[in-house]
């Protein structure tokens, strides 16, 4: 099917595509050179793997696009990621039990939808990956508070650091950007690495 774009429109779109790719590459380069972020990523990966090896469960939560990433990452661990022969690994995306989520939102508030499920299901030694591009989502902050109360290791995947990031987050993976789509893209890159390490250290 022939394109209906005029030549100047096609040129502008091509330039825009290259600009987007350049921006993503620049952000990847910044992450590659961010020693604190790389160290935090390795810590999150190995500590999550150790928790699962010792019988722990991984919980993942987020809002909007980050909710989609939560289900994506849990699916990578329950299903095969790279190794189709290893056992399924325990990973739960919070917020996808519609009866529980709507009941909590209706009877308490939407701020509690992740926290209450975590309070019901999590045990000391489990892990929470909380995805929030801003780090300011009230329901994410409440989930992190509940994780601290329950003795659950918390990992916050967020955007550029700011002064009021939740103090309850034990490990923070702060992508150095304030642009939501770019942050979410990098969360998936980092999330896939986390899954790869968790899988590789839990092959039995």
N, C-alpha and C positions, 0 to 999 in steps of 0.2 A: 504494500500500500504506500503510495507516494506521500511524502510529507507536505502538509499545507502551510508550513512556516515560510515566511518570507526570508530572503537571504540575511537581512540585518537581524531578524529575530533569531534565526538559527545561530548566527555568530555570537549574539549576546548570551544565548543560553549555553553555548559551548564555553564561552569565557567564564560564565558563572559556575559551570561544572568544574572547570579547572581551579577557580578560586576556592571552591568548597574542598576539593581534594588537597589543595595547598594548605588550607587552614587545618585540615585533619592531620596532615603530615607534620605541620609545625607543632600541633598539640602533642602528637606522638613523640616528637623529638624532645619537647619539654618534659614529658613523663619519663623518657629514657634517662634524662639527666637529673631527675629529682630523686636524690638518694634516699631521702626520708620516705617518699612514697613507695619506692621500690622495696625498702626494708619492711615497711608496714605491709605491703602486699605479700611478701614472703612469710611474714609472721602470721598473717591471716590464713594463708594457705596451709602452712604446716600445723598450726594449732587446730584448725578445722579438721584436717586429716587425722590428727591424733585423737580428737574427740570422737569421731566416727569409729575409729579403730577400737576405741574403748567402750563402744556401745551407745554413744551419744547420737542425738538427732540434730540435724541442721534445719533451722527455720529461716525463711526469707520473706521480706515484705517490702512493699513500695506502693506508691500511688500513680495512677495514670500509666504513662509509658514505663515507669519503674515497676509497676505491678506486672506488666507484660514481661519484663526482664526477670522478675521473681519467678514466674511460672516457667520461663525459658530455662533458667539455671537449675531449678528443682528437677525439671524434666531431663536435663543432661545427666543428673546423678542417679535418678531412678531408672531411666533408660540407659542405653549405652551412650557414652560420649565418644571416646576413641577406642576403648577396649570392649568388644561385644561379649567377651567371655567372663568378665568379672561379675560379682554379685551386685544386685541392685542396692544402692546406698540410700539411707533414710534422709530424705529432704522434703520438707513441707512448705509450700507457699501459703502464707497466711492470707485470709480475706476471701478465699474462694469457696468457702462453705456459705452459700447465700442465706440459708436460714439463720445460722449463727451470726453472720455479719450484720444482717438487717435487724435481727433482734437486739443486738448490742447497740447498734446505731440508733434504733428507735427508743429503747428503754434507758439507755445511758447517754452516749453521744458518739459521733463518728470518731472522736479522739480516742475512744477506747477499743476500736474494732480489732486492732492487732494485739494490744496489751492483754485484753481479757482472754483471747484465744491462747496467747503465750502462757498466761497464768494457769490455764487449764491443762496445757499439754506438756510444757517444758519441765525438765528436771535439771538439777545442778550438774554442770559439766557439759550441757548442750551448747549449741552455738546459734546466734542470730546474725544474719546478714541483713542490714537495713539499708535500703536504697532511697536516697532523697537528694535531688540535685541541689536543693537549697540548704538542706540540713535544718530547716525550720518547721517542717510539717509537724503539727501537734500530735498526730497519731503515731508518727515515727518516734518522736521524743518520748511519748508514753511507753512505747514498746521498749525503748532503751532503758527507761526507768525500771520497767518490770523485769527485764533481763537482769539488771543489776540486783534486784531484790531476790531473784530466783537462783542466783549463782550461775547465770548463763553468760558465756563469753559473747560480747557484742562487737560487731564489725560494722562501721558506718561507711558506706560508699556515698560520697557527696561531691560537690563542686569546690570551687576555690575556698580556701579557709577564711573564716571570719571570726570575730570575737566571741559570738554566742553559740558556737557549735555545742551540741549536748555534751556536758561533762561526763555523762554515764558511758559514753562510747569508749571502750577500751582500746580499740584499734580503729584509726581513721584513715581511709583511702580517699584523699582529697584531690580530685582532678583539677589542675590549675586552669580553670575556665569558668566563666559565668554564663555561658550560652547553653541552654538546656539540651538541645539536640546533640551538641558536641560532647557534653558531659555524659549523656546516655550512651553514646557510641563508645566512649572510653570505658564506661562501666561494663559494657559487654566484653570488651577486650580483656579487662582485668578479671571479670567474672569467669570467662572461659579459662583463663590461666588458673584461677582458684580451683575450678572443677577438674582441670587436668592434673593438678597436684593431688587433690583429694582422691581422685580415681587411682593415680599411680601408686599411692601409699596405702590403698585398700583393695588390692587385687585378690586377696584370699577370700 
